[in-house]
Amino acid sequence: MVFGKEQHPFRWRMGVNKGETAMEPYQQRVIREKGELDAKIENLIDFIASNQFNSLGDDERKRMRRQEVLMELYSEVLAERIAAFK
């Protein structure tokens, strides 16, 4: 699942609210990694919807579609990790 900058469900976790402790550096890296990955997914989806994509050979289109699916799965795993942060 890809989220826009304003919709990101974990965006609130990036700050520290009263009574909370700061996030661990690795947690911050995971959140940043998911944001970067989601941006790449959005760009790939946009490209797949373009006329330029349709001009590619069948094998390359299949690889790019498979890449998008795998990137989505990776993003889901990162989302699960982030949701488990305490």
Backbone as ProteinMPNN parsed JSONL, in Angstrom:
{"seq_chain_A": "MVFGKEQHPFRWRMGVNKGETAMEPYQQRVIREKGELDAKIENLIDFIASNQFNSLGDDERKRMRRQEVLMELYSEVLAERIAAFK", "coords_chain_A": {"N_chain_A": [[0.841, -1.166, 0.0], [0.63, 2.13, -0.923], [1.244, 5.377, 0.216], [0.433, 8.834, 0.04], [2.329, 11.83, 0.776], [0.878, 13.347, 2.666], [-0.896, 11.511, 3.672], [0.37, 9.487, 4.978], [0.327, 6.87, 7.269], [2.037, 6.57, 9.422], [3.25, 8.888, 9.938], [2.886, 10.532, 12.185], [4.435, 9.306, 14.065], [6.966, 10.186, 13.749], [7.572, 12.419, 15.177], [8.045, 13.491, 18.599], [5.848, 13.059, 21.124], [4.395, 14.473, 24.11], [5.306, 12.684, 26.947], [6.287, 10.542, 25.53], [9.08, 8.623, 24.387], [11.99, 9.35, 22.417], [12.344, 7.996, 19.126], [14.234, 5.085, 18.287], [17.345, 5.148, 16.487], [17.443, 3.167, 14.403], [14.744, 2.708, 14.007], [13.886, 5.143, 13.018], [15.284, 5.064, 10.625], [14.003, 2.927, 9.326], [11.447, 3.998, 8.94], [12.089, 6.151, 7.273], [13.145, 4.71, 5.119], [10.848, 3.345, 4.245], [9.288, 5.495, 3.374], [10.857, 6.449, 1.248], [10.85, 4.185, -0.389], [8.1, 3.981, -0.952], [7.755, 6.289, -2.476], [9.258, 5.599, -4.724], [7.738, 3.455, -5.624], [5.373, 4.774, -6.329], [6.368, 6.31, -8.48], [7.065, 4.249, -10.245], [4.566, 3.07, -10.715], [3.307, 5.203, -11.992], [4.89, 5.277, -14.3], [4.31, 2.771, -15.412], [1.718, 3.228, -16.179], [2.059, 4.836, -18.335], [2.441, 5.821, -21.828], [4.971, 5.299, -22.737], [5.781, 3.031, -21.339], [4.175, 1.133, -22.562], [5.452, 0.896, -24.957], [7.592, -0.715, -24.55], [9.189, -3.959, -24.692], [7.5, -7.154, -24.329], [8.677, -8.881, -22.354], [10.166, -7.098, -20.759], [8.141, -5.437, -19.775], [6.736, -7.287, -18.221], [8.693, -7.872, -16.288], [8.895, -5.382, -15.027], [6.331, -5.07, -13.974], [6.337, -7.206, -12.194], [8.377, -6.319, -10.526], [7.094, -4.106, -9.362], [5.078, -5.37, -7.853], [6.647, -6.826, -6.017], [7.974, -4.728, -4.73], [5.786, -3.528, -3.484], [5.091, -5.559, -1.663], [7.388, -5.546, -0.055], [7.136, -2.978, 1.01], [4.855, -3.375, 2.538], [5.84, -5.12, 4.512], [7.655, -3.415, 5.78], [5.799, -1.586, 6.791], [4.46, -3.199, 8.65], [6.552, -3.65, 10.44], [6.966, -1.047, 11.369], [4.504, -0.526, 12.569], [4.761, -2.185, 14.737], [6.57, -0.93, 16.357], [7.267, 0.303, 19.551]], "CA_chain_A": [[0.0, 0.0, 0.0], [1.436, 3.332, -1.068], [0.576, 6.534, 0.769], [0.981, 10.141, -0.281], [3.023, 12.471, 1.898], [-0.066, 13.821, 3.675], [-1.704, 10.405, 4.149], [1.192, 8.436, 5.56], [-0.243, 6.544, 8.581], [3.041, 6.539, 10.481], [3.876, 10.207, 9.968], [2.834, 11.052, 13.547], [5.472, 8.665, 14.876], [8.262, 10.803, 13.506], [7.793, 13.41, 16.222], [7.964, 12.973, 19.962], [4.773, 13.689, 21.87], [4.589, 14.515, 25.561], [5.23, 11.377, 27.571], [6.898, 9.52, 24.684], [10.528, 8.709, 24.212], [12.393, 9.474, 21.017], [12.5, 6.717, 18.439], [15.59, 4.597, 18.091], [17.833, 5.481, 15.14], [17.062, 2.168, 13.401], [13.327, 2.91, 13.72], [13.827, 6.302, 12.126], [15.763, 4.617, 9.308], [12.955, 2.106, 8.71], [10.4, 4.926, 8.494], [12.631, 6.872, 6.109], [13.249, 3.733, 4.033], [9.504, 3.107, 3.721], [8.887, 6.683, 2.622], [11.607, 6.454, -0.014], [10.344, 3.075, -1.193], [6.757, 4.331, -1.426], [7.919, 7.27, -3.561], [9.708, 4.84, -5.898], [6.583, 2.689, -6.091], [4.502, 5.731, -7.022], [6.988, 6.628, -9.768], [6.964, 3.075, -11.104], [3.156, 2.948, -11.102], [3.084, 6.245, -13.001], [5.547, 4.865, -15.543], [3.55, 1.64, -15.959], [0.499, 3.781, -16.778], [2.424, 5.739, -19.425], [2.587, 5.291, -23.189], [6.346, 4.821, -22.886], [5.789, 1.649, -20.84], [3.551, 0.284, -23.586], [6.365, 0.738, -26.087], [8.613, -1.688, -24.172], [8.913, -5.351, -25.047], [6.685, -7.919, -23.378], [9.468, -9.373, -21.22], [10.515, -5.973, -19.867], [6.903, -5.023, -19.081], [6.469, -8.298, -17.191], [9.661, -7.669, -15.194], [8.563, -4.159, -14.289], [5.121, -5.35, -13.186], [6.765, -8.06, -11.079], [9.118, -5.439, -9.624], [6.127, -3.297, -8.609], [4.443, -6.254, -6.871], [7.615, -7.125, -4.962], [8.188, -3.5, -3.956], [4.591, -3.38, -2.631], [5.23, -6.511, -0.554], [8.446, -5.012, 0.796], [6.547, -1.845, 1.72], [3.944, -3.928, 3.553], [6.665, -5.634, 5.614], [8.145, -2.244, 6.522], [4.647, -1.047, 7.524], [4.259, -4.074, 9.803], [7.625, -3.363, 11.394], [6.711, 0.271, 11.959], [3.338, -0.671, 13.455], [5.185, -2.909, 15.939], [7.428, -0.083, 17.2], [6.606, 0.7, 20.816]], "C_chain_A": [[0.895, 1.24, 0.0], [0.611, 4.512, -0.56], [1.238, 7.801, 0.272], [1.591, 10.761, 0.967], [2.066, 12.868, 3.019], [-0.825, 12.667, 4.332], [-0.922, 9.371, 4.952], [0.74, 8.129, 6.986], [0.762, 6.57, 9.724], [3.725, 7.883, 10.654], [3.927, 10.773, 11.394], [3.945, 10.479, 14.418], [6.831, 9.346, 14.74], [8.589, 11.867, 14.546], [7.721, 12.742, 17.581], [6.885, 13.757, 20.678], [5.086, 13.65, 23.354], [4.385, 13.115, 26.144], [5.831, 10.252, 26.741], [8.406, 9.694, 24.663], [10.829, 8.818, 22.73], [12.559, 8.085, 20.418], [13.98, 6.36, 18.33], [16.045, 4.961, 16.678], [17.424, 4.464, 14.076], [15.587, 2.304, 13.025], [13.133, 4.101, 12.78], [14.265, 5.915, 10.716], [14.708, 3.787, 8.591], [11.843, 3.0, 8.167], [10.854, 5.686, 7.256], [12.7, 5.944, 4.898], [11.883, 3.467, 3.406], [9.024, 4.301, 2.909], [9.572, 6.753, 1.269], [11.103, 5.356, -0.95], [8.972, 3.409, -1.769], [6.817, 5.355, -2.558], [8.362, 6.565, -4.84], [8.566, 4.019, -6.489], [5.633, 3.601, -6.866], [5.054, 6.074, -8.399], [6.874, 5.453, -10.734], [5.531, 2.89, -11.59], [2.817, 3.982, -12.172], [3.692, 5.848, -14.335], [4.773, 3.728, -16.207], [2.272, 2.126, -16.647], [0.792, 4.645, -18.003], [2.468, 5.029, -20.779], [3.983, 4.724, -23.398], [6.465, 3.362, -22.42], [5.243, 0.703, -21.907], [4.452, 0.059, -24.792], [7.484, -0.262, -25.788], [8.211, -3.086, -24.629], [8.142, -6.061, -23.946], [7.47, -8.355, -22.146], [9.81, -8.258, -20.244], [9.279, -5.484, -19.115], [6.568, -6.004, -17.964], [7.413, -8.126, -15.999], [9.29, -6.447, -14.358], [7.296, -4.34, -13.455], [5.462, -6.216, -11.979], [7.528, -7.244, -10.046], [8.154, -4.63, -8.76], [5.46, -4.131, -7.524], [5.392, -6.524, -5.704], [7.905, -5.901, -4.102], [7.012, -3.251, -3.015], [4.672, -4.315, -1.427], [6.273, -6.043, 0.45], [7.912, -3.851, 1.63], [5.606, -2.318, 2.824], [4.717, -4.457, 4.756], [7.191, -4.471, 6.45], [7.007, -1.639, 7.339], [4.358, -1.884, 8.772], [5.305, -3.828, 10.871], [7.361, -2.056, 12.12], [5.552, 0.189, 12.936], [3.724, -1.356, 14.771], [6.115, -2.083, 16.83], [6.633, 0.346, 18.421], [7.078, 2.058, 21.243]], "O_chain_A": [[1.8, 1.37, 0.825], [-0.575, 4.629, -0.868], [2.456, 7.847, 0.1], [1.389, 10.271, 2.078], [2.405, 12.74, 4.196], [-1.346, 12.825, 5.436], [-1.518, 8.47, 5.543], [0.76, 9.018, 7.837], [0.364, 6.59, 10.889], [4.674, 8.006, 11.428], [4.905, 11.422, 11.768], [4.35, 11.101, 15.401], [7.738, 9.099, 15.535], [9.759, 12.179, 14.77], [7.376, 11.565, 17.691], [6.988, 14.975, 20.825], [5.942, 12.885, 23.798], [3.39, 12.453, 25.849], [5.881, 9.112, 27.204], [8.927, 10.785, 24.895], [10.019, 8.425, 21.89], [12.874, 7.124, 21.12], [14.849, 7.231, 18.289], [15.22, 5.071, 15.771], [17.089, 4.852, 12.956], [15.209, 2.054, 11.881], [12.313, 4.056, 11.863], [13.689, 6.378, 9.732], [14.532, 3.923, 7.381], [11.355, 2.781, 7.058], [10.092, 5.845, 6.303], [12.355, 6.341, 3.785], [11.765, 3.373, 2.184], [8.411, 4.124, 1.855], [8.943, 7.078, 0.262], [10.95, 5.574, -2.152], [8.712, 3.149, -2.943], [6.019, 5.294, -3.493], [7.889, 6.901, -5.926], [8.442, 3.902, -7.708], [5.149, 3.233, -7.937], [4.306, 6.126, -9.375], [6.612, 5.652, -11.921], [5.312, 2.582, -12.762], [2.124, 3.676, -13.141], [3.083, 6.055, -15.384], [4.601, 3.721, -17.426], [1.801, 1.497, -17.595], [-0.137, 5.137, -18.643], [2.523, 3.802, -20.855], [4.158, 3.77, -24.157], [7.168, 2.562, -23.038], [5.779, -0.384, -22.125], [4.232, -0.873, -25.565], [8.245, -0.618, -26.688], [7.043, -3.352, -24.914], [8.131, -5.633, -22.792], [6.99, -8.216, -21.021], [9.75, -8.455, -19.03], [9.369, -5.15, -17.934], [6.162, -5.592, -16.877], [6.993, -8.222, -14.846], [9.365, -6.478, -13.13], [7.205, -3.815, -12.345], [4.949, -5.998, -10.881], [7.36, -7.439, -8.842], [8.373, -4.484, -7.557], [5.29, -3.661, -6.399], [4.991, -6.459, -4.542], [8.064, -6.016, -2.886], [7.206, -2.816, -1.88], [4.359, -3.918, -0.304], [6.066, -6.133, 1.66], [8.204, -3.754, 2.822], [5.563, -1.735, 3.907], [4.296, -4.265, 5.897], [7.176, -4.529, 7.68], [7.23, -1.218, 8.474], [4.046, -1.337, 9.83], [4.995, -3.798, 12.062], [7.515, -1.969, 13.338], [5.61, 0.774, 14.017], [3.087, -1.13, 15.8], [6.416, -2.498, 17.95], [5.461, 0.708, 18.318], [6.643, 2.566, 22.277]]}, "name": "protein", "num_of_chains": 1, "seq": "MVFGKEQHPFRWRMGVNKGETAMEPYQQRVIREKGELDAKIENLIDFIASNQFNSLGDDERKRMRRQEVLMELYSEVLAERIAAFK"}
